[in-house]
Amino acid sequence: MRARDFLLLLVMGRALLGAEESPLDFSDPARFLLPGPQSELVEAGPILRACGSPGATLSGIRRVVEWKKSWRNEPAGGRWVGTRTVRSLIESRLLTGCHDHALLLSAVLRAIGIPALMVDCAGLEWARDFPDRRRDFAGHVFVLAWVEKRWILLDSTSYRYLDPFDPHSDRFRFPVGDQERFAVLFRGIDPASYGVTNLLALNRAMERLSDGLRGGPEPAMPARLGPLHLP
């Protein structure tokens, strides 16, 4: 990847940390076809053939999701957040959590021509309860994808998705585990591009979100979200 391309991706991620005032520009989805420092897919051919040579369509996404189901899943409690690369995932064929799922899914979607970003979120129910009623952390990583001329939001671990989805939405309802609603912490090509290099960095961002909500009004849910599609 060229240095200027990496710089663009780094700036896009840093913007979500408050270092840049300008929000991400979603008017040119093709810019999100570029890989980041953790998401470069060196040899896409064998993977795409294993997925059945999917096209840049919703049915193509389904093929990729079905292919991903054959991988081993061994949750690690977030231990490897921000440290793994697509290359290391492919070498091990092991997924340790939603960050791995989203990193792999978004990288393969870009390889088949679908612009895609990781969307790192905290659960809003968790944020209201932390730290008084619970001390653990509850979040999820989704994948934002431009497919068939619209943005959709995919669950990285299944074939559930909101269609259509406003890519600027920072609050949305999408039941996962014990959380019904989520708040966006970061959007980016991969965790390194948005500044999450370890679990501690992610937890600190989640704590800041919780602190900001404590004692305030209930966050409003956007009205312009499509229905949740199930497999």
MARBAPA-415661 format. One record per residue (C-alpha): x, y, z. Coordinates in steps of 0.001 Angstrom, whole numbers, padded with zeros to 6 digits, always signed. Example, Ala and Ser with C-alpha at 12.3 -4.5 7.8 and 13.67 -1.06 7.14 Angstrom:
! residues 2
+012300-004500+007800
+013670-001060+007140
! end
This chain:
! residues 231
+000000+000000+000000
+001279+003482-000867
+002256+005762+001995
-000256+008447+001020
-003060+005857+001000
-002159+004746+004515
-002056+008374+005622
-005567+008928+004290
-006870+005929+006232
-005089+007037+009401
-006613+010507+009163
-010078+009008+008631
-009723+006944+011781
-008190+009729+013857
-011100+012001+012920
-013328+009768+015008
-011040+010206+018018
-011614+013947+017894
-008259+014828+016315
-009967+016056+013136
-013107+018169+012944
-014353+016809+009613
-016523+013682+009707
-015984+010827+007292
-017147+011582+003767
-019376+008759+002538
-020191+010377-000818
-017405+008423-002560
-017660+004821-001287
-014801+003685-003560
-012297+005321-001197
-013118+002554+001304
-011835-000158-001029
-008259+000528+000101
-006825-001794+002789
-005312-000551+006021
-002208-001616+007970
-003973-004665+009453
-006381-005536+006654
-004341-006065+003486
-005367-009277+001745
-002182-010341-000024
-003482-013369-001916
-007217-012946-002395
-007609-015479-005221
-007720-018703-003156
-010083-017138-000628
-012480-015851-003267
-012527-019250-004963
-013258-020874-001589
-016194-018471-001222
-017541-019524-004618
-016214-016467-006495
-018823-014093-005044
-019876-010899-006777
-020325-007452-005267
-023945-008135-004278
-025981-009118-001227
-025835-012746-002360
-022048-012364-002605
-021950-011179+001006
-023984-014229+002019
-021411-016494+000341
-018581-014869+002255
-020484-015216+005543
-021174-018901+004828
-017485-019480+004057
-016495-017798+007320
-018674-020241+009290
-016146-023010+008624
-013500-021226+010718
-012780-022091+014347
-014311-019759+016933
-012575-019514+020303
-013634-016348+022203
-010681-014828+024057
-012413-012117+026076
-010982-009351+023914
-007365-010316+024665
-006254-009819+021049
-008261-006687+020218
-006269-004394+017939
-003302-006751+017567
-004298-009227+014853
-004045-008803+011087
-005913-010410+008226
-002731-012304+007401
-002543-013795+010917
-006242-014672+010816
-005838-016543+007532
-002769-018393+008780
-004562-019614+011907
-008158-019857+010598
-009100-018900+014153
-011537-016134+015133
-011361-014965+018750
-014143-012387+018817
-016159-009815+016888
-013088-007712+016038
-011614-010700+014201
-014930-011406+012475
-015308-007810+011330
-011672-007482+010244
-011893-010617+008098
-015369-009927+006691
-014623-006326+005710
-011300-007282+004093
-012899-010005+001949
-015792-007713+000998
-013312-005117-000245
-011559-007854-002243
-014796-008583-004127
-015382-004884-004802
-017645-003910-001895
-016447-000815+000025
-016504-001717+003718
-015610-000303+007132
-015499-001683+010653
-017919+000003+013060
-016752-000431+016666
-019602+000090+019145
-020527+000053+022817
-023846-001246+024069
-026090+001540+025322
-027683-000629+027997
-024178-001461+029226
-023182+002218+029157
-026112+003093+031414
-025253+000333+033912
-021467+000822+034061
-019860+000911+036580
-022582+000815+039240
-024539-002269+038154
-021908-004059+036089
-018126-003955+035860
-017544-005869+032634
-017670-004402+029122
-020306-005035+026445
-019869-003952+022853
-019842-005307+019324
-018203-004662+015964
-020373-004337+012874
-019443-003917+009212
-020692-000986+007152
-020885-001977+003477
-021815-000190+000241
-023667-002765-001833
-026173-002450-004673
-025999+001370-004464
-026800+001737-000769
-025187+001423+002645
-026138-001484+004901
-024955-002410+008399
-023967-006058+008878
-023581-008060+012042
-020001-009295+011680
-020843-012694+013167
-024023-013551+011226
-025975-012634+008085
-028229-010138+009856
-028186-006589+008558
-029989-003235+008626
-030999-002210+005104
-030712+000625+004273
-028487+002271+006858
-027478+005905+007274
-023653+005721+007573
-023633+008880+009694
-025838+007324+012390
-024059+007104+015727
-026960+005375+017542
-028993+002421+016321
-031073-000541+017465
-029638-003966+016566
-030052-006729+019202
-026809-008626+019896
-026362-010673+023066
-027755-008782+026047
-027617-005416+024256
-030507-003977+022229
-028996-000651+021185
-025503+000522+020306
-023464+003723+020139
-020692+004097+017581
-017237+004618+019044
-015133+004370+015881
-015444+003745+012156
-012430+002720+010102
-010754+000268+007771
-009231-001635+010705
-008515-001011+014418
-005046+000430+013744
-006570+003023+011404
-008869+004313+014149
-006338+004150+016976
-007353+000993+018871
-004167-001039+019268
-005131-003029+022365
-008033-003861+024659
-007142-001108+027112
-007558+001581+024431
-010986+000217+023551
-012108-000013+027175
-011022+003567+027835
-013141+004774+024910
-016107+002814+026234
-015642+004306+029694
-015635+007823+028220
-018919+007092+026461
-020451+005779+029680
-019239+008844+031598
-020844+011117+029016
-024218+009404+029309
-024357+009203+033085
-027090+011435+034434
-028016+012739+030980
-031151+012243+028879
-031792+008976+027075
-030047+009110+023649
-032498+009412+020765
-032585+006646+018182
-032347+007780+014528
-035597+007519+012580
-034076+006715+009186
-032941+003136+009662
-034161+000230+007557
-035562-003038+008893
-033407-005782+010364
-033034-008588+007813
-032526-012110+009125
-030842-015070+007379
! end
